[in-house]
Amino acid sequence: MLVKILVDNIAGGTDFAPNNSAPNNSATNGCAPGNNCTPLCGEWGLSVYIEFEGRRYLLDTGASRRFAQNAAAMGIDLSKVDSAILSHAHYDHANGLAEFFRINEKASCFLRQGAAENCYHTHKIFGPFAYHEYIGIRRGYLKHFADRIRFVEGDAQIAPNVYLLPHKDSVVSPEARTGIAQAAGLSVKENGRYRYDRFDHEQSLVFDTPEGLFVMNSCSHAGADNIVKEVEATFPGKRIYGILGGFHLYRYKDEAVYAFAKRLLELDVQKIYTGHCTGNRAYEILHEVLGERACQMFTGMSIEV
């Protein structure tokens, strides 16, 4: 299994490797030899390219065309991607969809059935007053690209040993997810009214590898520790080898991040690749608690499992 980070908040290049990002040869810079690569550009967003068992996957498309520009610089041909997956319905993961569909004329993009163009960041002003900032999939995309989009429900197998999982109410209840959303100010608009999100549009991409299950969830809004438990509940007895994604900790206080890191340590995941919405201070704490299990993602990073 080969994983390459096409775009993340941290930029990369031909000689870029942040401290603690590549503790061994399994995580390196991803610029293809002989390509005369220029430094790769980062942005607030995430896009991940995966090769697994003879097939190619794209998880998210970042906030712009930048993922595609970086892919070209890294020697990755996006026209050969077999399947795309949108982790959730926020702009910083979906805005590059048009560029992907322009480059690739065949691949379907898998979205959770709950995904819609209705996600907002609710900014409290004072009292009952709030400003709702649109942060969803670019309006019109779901209709314009309807022939390329496939909605999935429940636990879905999209290829041999490749799965898409929703949140499990038995692990983290809709009420608990709503509480997380309220703390983060994340809302959806339904029937003309705003309510705090339950993240029904969020899904985990899971690969069943010889090393164990490798889980990807780009923002882990419901909690990366809860997501690991959801995967454990779906695949009882299976070892979870790794998790990759943003953990949405950038606004959390230190004590909350320490508590989260200890919960993740107890779950005994061997490799934890994180970036995007995790935040610099949160990553420092994760590395302090988890040691070399925790690796900082960056644009151009290459991971072999």
C-alpha positions, 0 to 999 in steps of 0.5 A: 500500500502506497499513500501520498499526501497531495495537499495539506496545510504544511507545504512540501518540496524536494527536500522538505521533511518537518521534524518528527514527520519521517521517523523511518523509511516508511514516511518520506518526501513524495517527489518522483525522481527525475521530475525536477520538482519545484516546492509543493504548495500547501493550503487549508485542505487535504487530498490523499492519493492511495495505491492498494492491490492494483487500484488507485484511489483519491481521498478528497480534493482539497480547497482548490486545484492545488492538489492536481498541480502537486500531483503532476509535480509528484509524477502522479497521473490522476486520470488513472485513479479508479475511485474517488472518495469525499470524506465529508461535505466541507469545501476544503475537501470538495472544492477540487472536485471539478478539476478532478472530474476534468482530468479523470473521465471515468472514476466515480466519487463516493459520498455518504448519503447524508452529504448535501450542499448545506454545511455552515460555520456558525459564528456566535455574535451575542445573545441569540444572534449568529452569523452563518458562514457557508463552508459546504460543497460548492453550490451546484456541484452535486447536480452538475456532476450527478453522473459521476457521484455515487451515494452510499449508505451503511457499511459499503464495500467499494472494492476488495478489502476497501470499505466506507463506514458511517458513524455508528450510533452505538459508539458515539450517539447523534446527541454526542455528535451534535454536542461536538458540532456545537462546540466547534460551531458546525451546522447544517441548514435543513428546511430553511433552519439551522441546526448543529451538525450530526456529521451524517455526511462524514465517512471513514475509508478503511483498507484491510492490509496485511499489517492490519486495518488502515483507517482514513478520516480526513477531519475526524469530527466525531473524534478520532478515538471514537472512529477507531472504536467504530472500526473495531465494532465493524471488524471485531477481532481485526487489528487496527494498524494505522489511522490517517487524517486531521483530528480537528483539535486546533481549537482545543485546550491543552488538557483536552488534547492530552486526554484525547492523546491518552485515549488514543494511546490506550487503543494501541494504534501503531501508526498515527499520521495527522495534520490539516485541522489537528493544529501545531500545538495539538500535534506537539502534545500528540507526539509527546504522549504517543511518541514515534507512533505520531507522524506529522503529515505534510504536502508531498509525504509518502507512506508505505504500509 
